[in-house]
Amino acid sequence: MANSKQTSKGVGSLAAKTLQSKSASDIQKSLAGAALAQKGTSKQTGSEMEDVASKVLKSDKYAADTKRLAGSVLAQSNKKR
C-alpha cells in the first residue's frame, strides 16, 4: 500500500542540514536520511527505522530537531505494522 504522507519542506530542509553537519550524530543522520528518502515519494518507513524513531521520541536525551525528524519518519510508517 502506498503512503500518502510525504516529508514536508521544513523537515526536508532540516534533514539536508543535518546530513551536512559534521557534529550530527549517527542517529540524527539516519533519521535525516530516512526523511529525505521519503520526500516526494510514496515510500514508507521500514520497521527498523520505526523502532529507532520510536525510541528517540520516548527518550529525554534527544534534542527537539532530532525528535522532529523522528516524528516525520514515524508518521510515514506502515500503520498495519
mmCIF file of the N, C-alpha and C atoms, coordinates in Angstrom:
data_MODEL
# 
_entry.id   MODEL 
# 
loop_
_atom_site.group_PDB 
_atom_site.id 
_atom_site.type_symbol 
_atom_site.label_atom_id 
_atom_site.label_alt_id 
_atom_site.label_comp_id 
_atom_site.label_asym_id 
_atom_site.label_entity_id 
_atom_site.label_seq_id 
_atom_site.pdbx_PDB_ins_code 
_atom_site.Cartn_x 
_atom_site.Cartn_y 
_atom_site.Cartn_z 
_atom_site.occupancy 
_atom_site.B_iso_or_equiv 
_atom_site.pdbx_formal_charge 
_atom_site.auth_seq_id 
_atom_site.auth_comp_id 
_atom_site.auth_asym_id 
_atom_site.auth_atom_id 
_atom_site.pdbx_PDB_model_num 
ATOM 1   N N  . MET A 1 1  ? 0.834  -1.170 0.000  1.00 0.00 ? 1  MET A N  1 
ATOM 2   C CA . MET A 1 1  ? 0.000  0.000  0.000  1.00 0.00 ? 1  MET A CA 1 
ATOM 3   C C  . MET A 1 1  ? 0.885  1.242  0.000  1.00 0.00 ? 1  MET A C  1 
ATOM 4   N N  . ALA A 1 2  ? 0.576  2.169  -0.876 1.00 0.00 ? 2  ALA A N  1 
ATOM 5   C CA . ALA A 1 2  ? 1.366  3.395  -0.991 1.00 0.00 ? 2  ALA A CA 1 
ATOM 6   C C  . ALA A 1 2  ? 1.094  4.317  0.187  1.00 0.00 ? 2  ALA A C  1 
ATOM 7   N N  . ASN A 1 3  ? 2.084  5.079  0.516  1.00 0.00 ? 3  ASN A N  1 
ATOM 8   C CA . ASN A 1 3  ? 1.998  6.030  1.618  1.00 0.00 ? 3  ASN A CA 1 
ATOM 9   C C  . ASN A 1 3  ? 1.558  7.370  1.055  1.00 0.00 ? 3  ASN A C  1 
ATOM 10  N N  . SER A 1 4  ? 0.528  7.971  1.620  1.00 0.00 ? 4  SER A N  1 
ATOM 11  C CA . SER A 1 4  ? 0.049  9.263  1.126  1.00 0.00 ? 4  SER A CA 1 
ATOM 12  C C  . SER A 1 4  ? 0.752  10.430 1.806  1.00 0.00 ? 4  SER A C  1 
ATOM 13  N N  . LYS A 1 5  ? 1.494  10.170 2.881  1.00 0.00 ? 5  LYS A N  1 
ATOM 14  C CA . LYS A 1 5  ? 2.213  11.231 3.583  1.00 0.00 ? 5  LYS A CA 1 
ATOM 15  C C  . LYS A 1 5  ? 3.617  11.370 3.016  1.00 0.00 ? 5  LYS A C  1 
ATOM 16  N N  . GLN A 1 6  ? 4.102  12.608 2.983  1.00 0.00 ? 6  GLN A N  1 
ATOM 17  C CA . GLN A 1 6  ? 5.444  12.867 2.492  1.00 0.00 ? 6  GLN A CA 1 
ATOM 18  C C  . GLN A 1 6  ? 6.143  13.834 3.431  1.00 0.00 ? 6  GLN A C  1 
ATOM 19  N N  . THR A 1 7  ? 7.446  13.828 3.393  1.00 0.00 ? 7  THR A N  1 
ATOM 20  C CA . THR A 1 7  ? 8.248  14.735 4.209  1.00 0.00 ? 7  THR A CA 1 
ATOM 21  C C  . THR A 1 7  ? 7.975  16.176 3.781  1.00 0.00 ? 7  THR A C  1 
ATOM 22  N N  . SER A 1 8  ? 7.711  17.024 4.750  1.00 0.00 ? 8  SER A N  1 
ATOM 23  C CA . SER A 1 8  ? 7.430  18.433 4.458  1.00 0.00 ? 8  SER A CA 1 
ATOM 24  C C  . SER A 1 8  ? 8.688  19.173 4.026  1.00 0.00 ? 8  SER A C  1 
ATOM 25  N N  . LYS A 1 9  ? 8.497  20.349 3.460  1.00 0.00 ? 9  LYS A N  1 
ATOM 26  C CA . LYS A 1 9  ? 9.622  21.171 3.024  1.00 0.00 ? 9  LYS A CA 1 
ATOM 27  C C  . LYS A 1 9  ? 10.522 21.534 4.209  1.00 0.00 ? 9  LYS A C  1 
ATOM 28  N N  . GLY A 1 10 ? 9.915  21.880 5.334  1.00 0.00 ? 10 GLY A N  1 
ATOM 29  C CA . GLY A 1 10 ? 10.680 22.257 6.521  1.00 0.00 ? 10 GLY A CA 1 
ATOM 30  C C  . GLY A 1 10 ? 11.514 21.116 7.073  1.00 0.00 ? 10 GLY A C  1 
ATOM 31  N N  . VAL A 1 11 ? 10.926 19.944 7.154  1.00 0.00 ? 11 VAL A N  1 
ATOM 32  C CA . VAL A 1 11 ? 11.661 18.775 7.652  1.00 0.00 ? 11 VAL A CA 1 
ATOM 33  C C  . VAL A 1 11 ? 12.710 18.360 6.632  1.00 0.00 ? 11 VAL A C  1 
ATOM 34  N N  . GLY A 1 12 ? 12.407 18.494 5.358  1.00 0.00 ? 12 GLY A N  1 
ATOM 35  C CA . GLY A 1 12 ? 13.385 18.184 4.324  1.00 0.00 ? 12 GLY A CA 1 
ATOM 36  C C  . GLY A 1 12 ? 14.613 19.085 4.429  1.00 0.00 ? 12 GLY A C  1 
ATOM 37  N N  . SER A 1 13 ? 14.375 20.358 4.700  1.00 0.00 ? 13 SER A N  1 
ATOM 38  C CA . SER A 1 13 ? 15.476 21.308 4.877  1.00 0.00 ? 13 SER A CA 1 
ATOM 39  C C  . SER A 1 13 ? 16.301 20.960 6.116  1.00 0.00 ? 13 SER A C  1 
ATOM 40  N N  . LEU A 1 14 ? 15.619 20.644 7.209  1.00 0.00 ? 14 LEU A N  1 
ATOM 41  C CA . LEU A 1 14 ? 16.309 20.228 8.438  1.00 0.00 ? 14 LEU A CA 1 
ATOM 42  C C  . LEU A 1 14 ? 17.135 18.972 8.191  1.00 0.00 ? 14 LEU A C  1 
ATOM 43  N N  . ALA A 1 15 ? 16.567 18.024 7.459  1.00 0.00 ? 15 ALA A N  1 
ATOM 44  C CA . ALA A 1 15 ? 17.268 16.773 7.173  1.00 0.00 ? 15 ALA A CA 1 
ATOM 45  C C  . ALA A 1 15 ? 18.520 17.029 6.336  1.00 0.00 ? 15 ALA A C  1 
ATOM 46  N N  . ALA A 1 16 ? 18.413 17.892 5.341  1.00 0.00 ? 16 ALA A N  1 
ATOM 47  C CA . ALA A 1 16 ? 19.569 18.201 4.499  1.00 0.00 ? 16 ALA A CA 1 
ATOM 48  C C  . ALA A 1 16 ? 20.676 18.856 5.321  1.00 0.00 ? 16 ALA A C  1 
ATOM 49  N N  . LYS A 1 17 ? 20.313 19.790 6.183  1.00 0.00 ? 17 LYS A N  1 
ATOM 50  C CA . LYS A 1 17 ? 21.301 20.454 7.042  1.00 0.00 ? 17 LYS A CA 1 
ATOM 51  C C  . LYS A 1 17 ? 21.944 19.457 8.003  1.00 0.00 ? 17 LYS A C  1 
ATOM 52  N N  . THR A 1 18 ? 21.139 18.534 8.505  1.00 0.00 ? 18 THR A N  1 
ATOM 53  C CA . THR A 1 18 ? 21.649 17.522 9.428  1.00 0.00 ? 18 THR A CA 1 
ATOM 54  C C  . THR A 1 18 ? 22.675 16.626 8.743  1.00 0.00 ? 18 THR A C  1 
ATOM 55  N N  . LEU A 1 19 ? 22.391 16.219 7.527  1.00 0.00 ? 19 LEU A N  1 
ATOM 56  C CA . LEU A 1 19 ? 23.315 15.348 6.800  1.00 0.00 ? 19 LEU A CA 1 
ATOM 57  C C  . LEU A 1 19 ? 24.620 16.063 6.470  1.00 0.00 ? 19 LEU A C  1 
ATOM 58  N N  . GLN A 1 20 ? 24.581 17.373 6.334  1.00 0.00 ? 20 GLN A N  1 
ATOM 59  C CA . GLN A 1 20 ? 25.789 18.142 6.024  1.00 0.00 ? 20 GLN A CA 1 
ATOM 60  C C  . GLN A 1 20 ? 26.584 18.505 7.273  1.00 0.00 ? 20 GLN A C  1 
ATOM 61  N N  . SER A 1 21 ? 25.969 18.374 8.432  1.00 0.00 ? 21 SER A N  1 
ATOM 62  C CA . SER A 1 21 ? 26.601 18.770 9.682  1.00 0.00 ? 21 SER A CA 1 
ATOM 63  C C  . SER A 1 21 ? 27.668 17.769 10.116 1.00 0.00 ? 21 SER A C  1 
ATOM 64  N N  . LYS A 1 22 ? 28.822 18.296 10.497 1.00 0.00 ? 22 LYS A N  1 
ATOM 65  C CA . LYS A 1 22 ? 29.894 17.435 10.982 1.00 0.00 ? 22 LYS A CA 1 
ATOM 66  C C  . LYS A 1 22 ? 29.653 17.011 12.430 1.00 0.00 ? 22 LYS A C  1 
ATOM 67  N N  . SER A 1 23 ? 28.790 17.740 13.125 1.00 0.00 ? 23 SER A N  1 
ATOM 68  C CA . SER A 1 23 ? 28.547 17.435 14.534 1.00 0.00 ? 23 SER A CA 1 
ATOM 69  C C  . SER A 1 23 ? 27.303 16.574 14.765 1.00 0.00 ? 23 SER A C  1 
ATOM 70  N N  . ALA A 1 24 ? 26.563 16.258 13.714 1.00 0.00 ? 24 ALA A N  1 
ATOM 71  C CA . ALA A 1 24 ? 25.356 15.440 13.861 1.00 0.00 ? 24 ALA A CA 1 
ATOM 72  C C  . ALA A 1 24 ? 25.724 14.005 14.207 1.00 0.00 ? 24 ALA A C  1 
ATOM 73  N N  . SER A 1 25 ? 24.930 13.400 15.082 1.00 0.00 ? 25 SER A N  1 
ATOM 74  C CA . SER A 1 25 ? 25.164 12.013 15.484 1.00 0.00 ? 25 SER A CA 1 
ATOM 75  C C  . SER A 1 25 ? 24.724 11.045 14.385 1.00 0.00 ? 25 SER A C  1 
ATOM 76  N N  . ASP A 1 26 ? 25.110 9.797  14.540 1.00 0.00 ? 26 ASP A N  1 
ATOM 77  C CA . ASP A 1 26 ? 24.703 8.765  13.582 1.00 0.00 ? 26 ASP A CA 1 
ATOM 78  C C  . ASP A 1 26 ? 23.185 8.613  13.556 1.00 0.00 ? 26 ASP A C  1 
ATOM 79  N N  . ILE A 1 27 ? 22.555 8.688  14.710 1.00 0.00 ? 27 ILE A N  1 
ATOM 80  C CA . ILE A 1 27 ? 21.094 8.556  14.766 1.00 0.00 ? 27 ILE A CA 1 
ATOM 81  C C  . ILE A 1 27 ? 20.436 9.725  14.035 1.00 0.00 ? 27 ILE A C  1 
ATOM 82  N N  . GLN A 1 28 ? 20.937 10.938 14.272 1.00 0.00 ? 28 GLN A N  1 
ATOM 83  C CA . GLN A 1 28 ? 20.386 12.102 13.572 1.00 0.00 ? 28 GLN A CA 1 
ATOM 84  C C  . GLN A 1 28 ? 20.524 11.938 12.062 1.00 0.00 ? 28 GLN A C  1 
ATOM 85  N N  . LYS A 1 29 ? 21.676 11.478 11.624 1.00 0.00 ? 29 LYS A N  1 
ATOM 86  C CA . LYS A 1 29 ? 21.897 11.307 10.189 1.00 0.00 ? 29 LYS A CA 1 
ATOM 87  C C  . LYS A 1 29 ? 21.039 10.184 9.613  1.00 0.00 ? 29 LYS A C  1 
ATOM 88  N N  . SER A 1 30 ? 20.821 9.131  10.372 1.00 0.00 ? 30 SER A N  1 
ATOM 89  C CA . SER A 1 30 ? 19.948 8.043  9.910  1.00 0.00 ? 30 SER A CA 1 
ATOM 90  C C  . SER A 1 30 ? 18.515 8.533  9.745  1.00 0.00 ? 30 SER A C  1 
ATOM 91  N N  . LEU A 1 31 ? 18.037 9.266  10.731 1.00 0.00 ? 31 LEU A N  1 
ATOM 92  C CA . LEU A 1 31 ? 16.683 9.809  10.651 1.00 0.00 ? 31 LEU A CA 1 
ATOM 93  C C  . LEU A 1 31 ? 16.561 10.809 9.508  1.00 0.00 ? 31 LEU A C  1 
ATOM 94  N N  . ALA A 1 32 ? 17.580 11.640 9.351  1.00 0.00 ? 32 ALA A N  1 
ATOM 95  C CA . ALA A 1 32 ? 17.573 12.629 8.266  1.00 0.00 ? 32 ALA A CA 1 
ATOM 96  C C  . ALA A 1 32 ? 17.558 11.943 6.904  1.00 0.00 ? 32 ALA A C  1 
ATOM 97  N N  . GLY A 1 33 ? 18.347 10.900 6.761  1.00 0.00 ? 33 GLY A N  1 
ATOM 98  C CA . GLY A 1 33 ? 18.372 10.150 5.512  1.00 0.00 ? 33 GLY A CA 1 
ATOM 99  C C  . GLY A 1 33 ? 17.032 9.500  5.205  1.00 0.00 ? 33 GLY A C  1 
ATOM 100 N N  . ALA A 1 34 ? 16.417 8.945  6.221  1.00 0.00 ? 34 ALA A N  1 
ATOM 101 C CA . ALA A 1 34 ? 15.106 8.318  6.036  1.00 0.00 ? 34 ALA A CA 1 
ATOM 102 C C  . ALA A 1 34 ? 14.062 9.362  5.654  1.00 0.00 ? 34 ALA A C  1 
ATOM 103 N N  . ALA A 1 35 ? 14.112 10.516 6.296  1.00 0.00 ? 35 ALA A N  1 
ATOM 104 C CA . ALA A 1 35 ? 13.150 11.583 5.980  1.00 0.00 ? 35 ALA A CA 1 
ATOM 105 C C  . ALA A 1 35 ? 13.332 12.058 4.538  1.00 0.00 ? 35 ALA A C  1 
ATOM 106 N N  . LEU A 1 36 ? 14.578 12.249 4.118  1.00 0.00 ? 36 LEU A N  1 
ATOM 107 C CA . LEU A 1 36 ? 14.828 12.699 2.740  1.00 0.00 ? 36 LEU A CA 1 
ATOM 108 C C  . LEU A 1 36 ? 14.449 11.641 1.714  1.00 0.00 ? 36 LEU A C  1 
ATOM 109 N N  . ALA A 1 37 ? 14.640 10.385 2.059  1.00 0.00 ? 37 ALA A N  1 
ATOM 110 C CA . ALA A 1 37 ? 14.278 9.302  1.138  1.00 0.00 ? 37 ALA A CA 1 
ATOM 111 C C  . ALA A 1 37 ? 12.776 9.278  0.872  1.00 0.00 ? 37 ALA A C  1 
ATOM 112 N N  . GLN A 1 38 ? 12.004 9.833  1.790  1.00 0.00 ? 38 GLN A N  1 
ATOM 113 C CA . GLN A 1 38 ? 10.549 9.824  1.650  1.00 0.00 ? 38 GLN A CA 1 
ATOM 114 C C  . GLN A 1 38 ? 9.997  11.139 1.096  1.00 0.00 ? 38 GLN A C  1 
ATOM 115 N N  . LYS A 1 39 ? 10.874 12.088 0.819  1.00 0.00 ? 39 LYS A N  1 
ATOM 116 C CA . LYS A 1 39 ? 10.425 13.377 0.292  1.00 0.00 ? 39 LYS A CA 1 
ATOM 117 C C  . LYS A 1 39 ? 10.045 13.213 -1.175 1.00 0.00 ? 39 LYS A C  1 
ATOM 118 N N  . GLY A 1 40 ? 8.813  13.550 -1.492 1.00 0.00 ? 40 GLY A N  1 
ATOM 119 C CA . GLY A 1 40 ? 8.345  13.485 -2.872 1.00 0.00 ? 40 GLY A CA 1 
ATOM 120 C C  . GLY A 1 40 ? 8.078  12.083 -3.380 1.00 0.00 ? 40 GLY A C  1 
ATOM 121 N N  . THR A 1 41 ? 7.996  11.106 -2.480 1.00 0.00 ? 41 THR A N  1 
ATOM 122 C CA . THR A 1 41 ? 7.727  9.722  -2.885 1.00 0.00 ? 41 THR A CA 1 
ATOM 123 C C  . THR A 1 41 ? 6.619  9.139  -2.011 1.00 0.00 ? 41 THR A C  1 
ATOM 124 N N  . SER A 1 42 ? 6.213  7.941  -2.338 1.00 0.00 ? 42 SER A N  1 
ATOM 125 C CA . SER A 1 42 ? 5.217  7.252  -1.512 1.00 0.00 ? 42 SER A CA 1 
ATOM 126 C C  . SER A 1 42 ? 5.874  6.158  -0.674 1.00 0.00 ? 42 SER A C  1 
ATOM 127 N N  . LYS A 1 43 ? 7.199  6.230  -0.499 1.00 0.00 ? 43 LYS A N  1 
ATOM 128 C CA . LYS A 1 43 ? 7.905  5.237  0.303  1.00 0.00 ? 43 LYS A CA 1 
ATOM 129 C C  . LYS A 1 43 ? 7.451  5.295  1.757  1.00 0.00 ? 43 LYS A C  1 
ATOM 130 N N  . GLN A 1 44 ? 7.470  4.143  2.404  1.00 0.00 ? 44 GLN A N  1 
ATOM 131 C CA . GLN A 1 44 ? 7.127  4.058  3.817  1.00 0.00 ? 44 GLN A CA 1 
ATOM 132 C C  . GLN A 1 44 ? 8.375  3.751  4.633  1.00 0.00 ? 44 GLN A C  1 
ATOM 133 N N  . THR A 1 45 ? 8.326  4.133  5.893  1.00 0.00 ? 45 THR A N  1 
ATOM 134 C CA . THR A 1 45 ? 9.418  3.856  6.817  1.00 0.00 ? 45 THR A CA 1 
ATOM 135 C C  . THR A 1 45 ? 9.507  2.353  7.063  1.00 0.00 ? 45 THR A C  1 
ATOM 136 N N  . GLY A 1 46 ? 10.717 1.828  7.059  1.00 0.00 ? 46 GLY A N  1 
ATOM 137 C CA . GLY A 1 46 ? 10.935 0.416  7.351  1.00 0.00 ? 46 GLY A CA 1 
ATOM 138 C C  . GLY A 1 46 ? 10.799 0.146  8.840  1.00 0.00 ? 46 GLY A C  1 
ATOM 139 N N  . SER A 1 47 ? 10.657 -1.099 9.203  1.00 0.00 ? 47 SER A N  1 
ATOM 140 C CA . SER A 1 47 ? 10.421 -1.458 10.603 1.00 0.00 ? 47 SER A CA 1 
ATOM 141 C C  . SER A 1 47 ? 11.607 -1.092 11.503 1.00 0.00 ? 47 SER A C  1 
ATOM 142 N N  . GLU A 1 48 ? 12.832 -1.210 11.002 1.00 0.00 ? 48 GLU A N  1 
ATOM 143 C CA . GLU A 1 48 ? 13.989 -0.853 11.823 1.00 0.00 ? 48 GLU A CA 1 
ATOM 144 C C  . GLU A 1 48 ? 14.007 0.644  12.135 1.00 0.00 ? 48 GLU A C  1 
ATOM 145 N N  . MET A 1 49 ? 13.726 1.460  11.135 1.00 0.00 ? 49 MET A N  1 
ATOM 146 C CA . MET A 1 49 ? 13.699 2.907  11.367 1.00 0.00 ? 49 MET A CA 1 
ATOM 147 C C  . MET A 1 49 ? 12.508 3.296  12.243 1.00 0.00 ? 49 MET A C  1 
ATOM 148 N N  . GLU A 1 50 ? 11.418 2.566  12.150 1.00 0.00 ? 50 GLU A N  1 
ATOM 149 C CA . GLU A 1 50 ? 10.286 2.806  13.056 1.00 0.00 ? 50 GLU A CA 1 
ATOM 150 C C  . GLU A 1 50 ? 10.737 2.640  14.499 1.00 0.00 ? 50 GLU A C  1 
ATOM 151 N N  . ASP A 1 51 ? 11.490 1.575  14.760 1.00 0.00 ? 51 ASP A N  1 
ATOM 152 C CA . ASP A 1 51 ? 11.978 1.314  16.115 1.00 0.00 ? 51 ASP A CA 1 
ATOM 153 C C  . ASP A 1 51 ? 12.906 2.431  16.591 1.00 0.00 ? 51 ASP A C  1 
ATOM 154 N N  . VAL A 1 52 ? 13.826 2.847  15.737 1.00 0.00 ? 52 VAL A N  1 
ATOM 155 C CA . VAL A 1 52 ? 14.761 3.919  16.095 1.00 0.00 ? 52 VAL A CA 1 
ATOM 156 C C  . VAL A 1 52 ? 13.991 5.205  16.391 1.00 0.00 ? 52 VAL A C  1 
ATOM 157 N N  . ALA A 1 53 ? 13.085 5.578  15.500 1.00 0.00 ? 53 ALA A N  1 
ATOM 158 C CA . ALA A 1 53 ? 12.320 6.813  15.670 1.00 0.00 ? 53 ALA A CA 1 
ATOM 159 C C  . ALA A 1 53 ? 11.472 6.775  16.934 1.00 0.00 ? 53 ALA A C  1 
ATOM 160 N N  . SER A 1 54 ? 10.877 5.630  17.213 1.00 0.00 ? 54 SER A N  1 
ATOM 161 C CA . SER A 1 54 ? 10.063 5.481  18.415 1.00 0.00 ? 54 SER A CA 1 
ATOM 162 C C  . SER A 1 54 ? 10.894 5.666  19.680 1.00 0.00 ? 54 SER A C  1 
ATOM 163 N N  . LYS A 1 55 ? 12.085 5.071  19.707 1.00 0.00 ? 55 LYS A N  1 
ATOM 164 C CA . LYS A 1 55 ? 12.964 5.199  20.874 1.00 0.00 ? 55 LYS A CA 1 
ATOM 165 C C  . LYS A 1 55 ? 13.422 6.645  21.067 1.00 0.00 ? 55 LYS A C  1 
ATOM 166 N N  . VAL A 1 56 ? 13.690 7.344  19.967 1.00 0.00 ? 56 VAL A N  1 
ATOM 167 C CA . VAL A 1 56 ? 14.101 8.745  20.048 1.00 0.00 ? 56 VAL A CA 1 
ATOM 168 C C  . VAL A 1 56 ? 12.977 9.582  20.659 1.00 0.00 ? 56 VAL A C  1 
ATOM 169 N N  . LEU A 1 57 ? 11.760 9.357  20.201 1.00 0.00 ? 57 LEU A N  1 
ATOM 170 C CA . LEU A 1 57 ? 10.627 10.145 20.704 1.00 0.00 ? 57 LEU A CA 1 
ATOM 171 C C  . LEU A 1 57 ? 10.339 9.874  22.176 1.00 0.00 ? 57 LEU A C  1 
ATOM 172 N N  . LYS A 1 58 ? 10.627 8.674  22.640 1.00 0.00 ? 58 LYS A N  1 
ATOM 173 C CA . LYS A 1 58 ? 10.368 8.310  24.040 1.00 0.00 ? 58 LYS A CA 1 
ATOM 174 C C  . LYS A 1 58 ? 11.473 8.762  24.995 1.00 0.00 ? 58 LYS A C  1 
ATOM 175 N N  . SER A 1 59 ? 12.628 9.111  24.445 1.00 0.00 ? 59 SER A N  1 
ATOM 176 C CA . SER A 1 59 ? 13.782 9.443  25.272 1.00 0.00 ? 59 SER A CA 1 
ATOM 177 C C  . SER A 1 59 ? 13.882 10.946 25.551 1.00 0.00 ? 59 SER A C  1 
ATOM 178 N N  . ASP A 1 60 ? 14.399 11.272 26.720 1.00 0.00 ? 60 ASP A N  1 
ATOM 179 C CA . ASP A 1 60 ? 14.622 12.679 27.081 1.00 0.00 ? 60 ASP A CA 1 
ATOM 180 C C  . ASP A 1 60 ? 15.983 13.190 26.624 1.00 0.00 ? 60 ASP A C  1 
ATOM 181 N N  . LYS A 1 61 ? 16.831 12.322 26.118 1.00 0.00 ? 61 LYS A N  1 
ATOM 182 C CA . LYS A 1 61 ? 18.199 12.736 25.807 1.00 0.00 ? 61 LYS A CA 1 
ATOM 183 C C  . LYS A 1 61 ? 18.364 13.375 24.429 1.00 0.00 ? 61 LYS A C  1 
ATOM 184 N N  . TYR A 1 62 ? 17.318 13.360 23.599 1.00 0.00 ? 62 TYR A N  1 
ATOM 185 C CA . TYR A 1 62 ? 17.439 13.890 22.246 1.00 0.00 ? 62 TYR A CA 1 
ATOM 186 C C  . TYR A 1 62 ? 16.863 15.299 22.143 1.00 0.00 ? 62 TYR A C  1 
ATOM 187 N N  . ALA A 1 63 ? 17.488 16.112 21.296 1.00 0.00 ? 63 ALA A N  1 
ATOM 188 C CA . ALA A 1 63 ? 17.077 17.499 21.078 1.00 0.00 ? 63 ALA A CA 1 
ATOM 189 C C  . ALA A 1 63 ? 15.794 17.563 20.244 1.00 0.00 ? 63 ALA A C  1 
ATOM 190 N N  . ALA A 1 64 ? 15.181 18.724 20.237 1.00 0.00 ? 64 ALA A N  1 
ATOM 191 C CA . ALA A 1 64 ? 13.916 18.932 19.533 1.00 0.00 ? 64 ALA A CA 1 
ATOM 192 C C  . ALA A 1 64 ? 14.036 18.639 18.036 1.00 0.00 ? 64 ALA A C  1 
ATOM 193 N N  . ASP A 1 65 ? 15.135 19.039 17.406 1.00 0.00 ? 65 ASP A N  1 
ATOM 194 C CA . ASP A 1 65 ? 15.291 18.783 15.972 1.00 0.00 ? 65 ASP A CA 1 
ATOM 195 C C  . ASP A 1 65 ? 15.377 17.291 15.676 1.00 0.00 ? 65 ASP A C  1 
ATOM 196 N N  . THR A 1 66 ? 16.038 16.549 16.537 1.00 0.00 ? 66 THR A N  1 
ATOM 197 C CA . THR A 1 66 ? 16.130 15.104 16.351 1.00 0.00 ? 66 THR A CA 1 
ATOM 198 C C  . THR A 1 66 ? 14.741 14.480 16.489 1.00 0.00 ? 66 THR A C  1 
ATOM 199 N N  . LYS A 1 67 ? 13.982 14.953 17.453 1.00 0.00 ? 67 LYS A N  1 
ATOM 200 C CA . LYS A 1 67 ? 12.625 14.436 17.644 1.00 0.00 ? 67 LYS A CA 1 
ATOM 201 C C  . LYS A 1 67 ? 11.720 14.832 16.483 1.00 0.00 ? 67 LYS A C  1 
ATOM 202 N N  . ARG A 1 68 ? 11.960 15.999 15.905 1.00 0.00 ? 68 ARG A N  1 
ATOM 203 C CA . ARG A 1 68 ? 11.174 16.426 14.742 1.00 0.00 ? 68 ARG A CA 1 
ATOM 204 C C  . ARG A 1 68 ? 11.414 15.485 13.566 1.00 0.00 ? 68 ARG A C  1 
ATOM 205 N N  . LEU A 1 69 ? 12.664 15.140 13.337 1.00 0.00 ? 69 LEU A N  1 
ATOM 206 C CA . LEU A 1 69 ? 12.980 14.176 12.280 1.00 0.00 ? 69 LEU A CA 1 
ATOM 207 C C  . LEU A 1 69 ? 12.344 12.820 12.575 1.00 0.00 ? 69 LEU A C  1 
ATOM 208 N N  . ALA A 1 70 ? 12.453 12.374 13.826 1.00 0.00 ? 70 ALA A N  1 
ATOM 209 C CA . ALA A 1 70 ? 11.878 11.081 14.224 1.00 0.00 ? 70 ALA A CA 1 
ATOM 210 C C  . ALA A 1 70 ? 10.364 11.071 14.030 1.00 0.00 ? 70 ALA A C  1 
ATOM 211 N N  . GLY A 1 71 ? 9.723  12.166 14.388 1.00 0.00 ? 71 GLY A N  1 
ATOM 212 C CA . GLY A 1 71 ? 8.272  12.255 14.228 1.00 0.00 ? 71 GLY A CA 1 
ATOM 213 C C  . GLY A 1 71 ? 7.854  12.169 12.772 1.00 0.00 ? 71 GLY A C  1 
ATOM 214 N N  . SER A 1 72 ? 8.597  12.828 11.915 1.00 0.00 ? 72 SER A N  1 
ATOM 215 C CA . SER A 1 72 ? 8.296  12.776 10.488 1.00 0.00 ? 72 SER A CA 1 
ATOM 216 C C  . SER A 1 72 ? 8.469  11.366 9.940  1.00 0.00 ? 72 SER A C  1 
ATOM 217 N N  . VAL A 1 73 ? 9.555  10.735 10.323 1.00 0.00 ? 73 VAL A N  1 
ATOM 218 C CA . VAL A 1 73 ? 9.830  9.368  9.863  1.00 0.00 ? 73 VAL A CA 1 
ATOM 219 C C  . VAL A 1 73 ? 8.743  8.419  10.364 1.00 0.00 ? 73 VAL A C  1 
ATOM 220 N N  . LEU A 1 74 ? 8.368  8.558  11.602 1.00 0.00 ? 74 LEU A N  1 
ATOM 221 C CA . LEU A 1 74 ? 7.355  7.672  12.194 1.00 0.00 ? 74 LEU A CA 1 
ATOM 222 C C  . LEU A 1 74 ? 5.979  7.909  11.586 1.00 0.00 ? 74 LEU A C  1 
ATOM 223 N N  . ALA A 1 75 ? 5.688  9.150  11.245 1.00 0.00 ? 75 ALA A N  1 
ATOM 224 C CA . ALA A 1 75 ? 4.379  9.467  10.642 1.00 0.00 ? 75 ALA A CA 1 
ATOM 225 C C  . ALA A 1 75 ? 4.197  8.784  9.287  1.00 0.00 ? 75 ALA A C  1 
ATOM 226 N N  . GLN A 1 76 ? 5.310  8.416  8.675  1.00 0.00 ? 76 GLN A N  1 
ATOM 227 C CA . GLN A 1 76 ? 5.251  7.783  7.352  1.00 0.00 ? 76 GLN A CA 1 
ATOM 228 C C  . GLN A 1 76 ? 5.429  6.274  7.413  1.00 0.00 ? 76 GLN A C  1 
ATOM 229 N N  . SER A 1 77 ? 5.216  5.723  8.594  1.00 0.00 ? 77 SER A N  1 
ATOM 230 C CA . SER A 1 77 ? 5.392  4.276  8.756  1.00 0.00 ? 77 SER A CA 1 
ATOM 231 C C  . SER A 1 77 ? 4.150  3.511  8.297  1.00 0.00 ? 77 SER A C  1 
ATOM 232 N N  . ASN A 1 78 ? 4.312  2.210  8.200  1.00 0.00 ? 78 ASN A N  1 
ATOM 233 C CA . ASN A 1 78 ? 3.229  1.317  7.816  1.00 0.00 ? 78 ASN A CA 1 
ATOM 234 C C  . ASN A 1 78 ? 2.291  1.162  9.010  1.00 0.00 ? 78 ASN A C  1 
ATOM 235 N N  . LYS A 1 79 ? 1.100  1.657  8.909  1.00 0.00 ? 79 LYS A N  1 
ATOM 236 C CA . LYS A 1 79 ? 0.153  1.644  10.035 1.00 0.00 ? 79 LYS A CA 1 
ATOM 237 C C  . LYS A 1 79 ? -0.275 0.238  10.444 1.00 0.00 ? 79 LYS A C  1 
ATOM 238 N N  . LYS A 1 80 ? -0.143 -0.728 9.544  1.00 0.00 ? 80 LYS A N  1 
ATOM 239 C CA . LYS A 1 80 ? -0.557 -2.101 9.855  1.00 0.00 ? 80 LYS A CA 1 
ATOM 240 C C  . LYS A 1 80 ? 0.482  -2.843 10.685 1.00 0.00 ? 80 LYS A C  1 
ATOM 241 N N  . ARG A 1 81 ? 1.722  -2.333 10.730 1.00 0.00 ? 81 ARG A N  1 
ATOM 242 C CA . ARG A 1 81 ? 2.788  -2.998 11.471 1.00 0.00 ? 81 ARG A CA 1 
ATOM 243 C C  . ARG A 1 81 ? 2.685  -2.752 12.934 1.00 0.00 ? 81 ARG A C  1 
# 
